[in-house]
Amino acid sequence: MAWFKKEKQPIAPTPEEARVVRTEGLFTKCPQCSRALWKKDLEDNLGVCTKCSYHFRISARRRLELLFDEGRYTEYGSDLFSPDPLGFHDKRAYADRLQEARRTTGLNDAVINAAGQLSGRKVLVCAMESNFISGSMGCVVGEMITLAVEKAVEDQTPLVIISASGGARMHEGTFSLMQMAKICSALARLDRLRIPYVSILTDPTTGGVTASFAMLGDLNIAEPGALIGFAGPRVIEQTIRQKLPKGFQRSEFLMERGMLDAIVDRRQIKDFLTRSLCFFCDR
């Protein structure tokens, strides 16, 4: 029997792109410790770095899901939207900026009003959305927060406001600044009736929001490392022509100087609020 050796066929080389493991979008880098974090682990850890506990910014809806029992709540006031009272235009028309922000966030403006149960207790929560024109406070944000305060008065229900804002919205000029006084006046009524108001300051909380309702809580608490202040550090340095202390305007800096009541890790915030509201309401 004759044996024939079969000639081997050359193996085509694998294209370079086919040998690359696709990891785009699966990992993110922690700004504090520079570790590469798998996004799924980060999400499971409530947006807190699994290595150094750096608190990433999260959306307003995500915050509400973390606070309310079973993540269930009812929104109100979400049909309000800004009419662009000044017809403002800089490099772009303000109306165009609003349209883009509504499309990317799915919100009409930079805050969500929600009612629901927190550890079995009825509460009202306002959560600001920093991705909507930097969470700035215009007429709609001011009106919605005022509505929440008035509802808290009417229902005799504790109020929680989660701030995440670049301050007053310059596109609405004086109309925006007026919201500071309006919200503070409503909160004064809440205070007279001894209805609890807890303010949660997250990264960032600046400008007119810090100068008004964010610092008026019966309890002012902040997330670790949050930027909290009026003008930004760079603006202050350029104004006073001095180098600012290390950690200036971070929550730990403010806590040391008596401007905050507590700094609470996001993973413990619901439990902390539950115990705090028990203290205020069950006496």
Buried (B, 14 or more C-beta within 10 A) or exposed (E): EEEEEEEEEEEEEEEEEEEEEEEEEEBBEBEBEEBEBEEEEBEEBBBBBBEEBBBBBBBBBBBBBBBBEEEEBEBBBBEBEBEBBEEBEEEEBBBEBBEEBBEEBEBBBBBBBBBBBBBEBEBBBBBBBBBBBBBBBBBBBBBBBBBBBEBBBEEEBBBBBBBBBBBBBBBBBEBBBBBBEBBBEBBEEBEEEEBBBBBBBBBBBBBBBBBBBBBBBBBBBBBBBBBBBBBBEEEBBEEEEEEEEEEBBBBEBBBEEEBBBEBBEBBEBBEBBBEBBEEBBEE
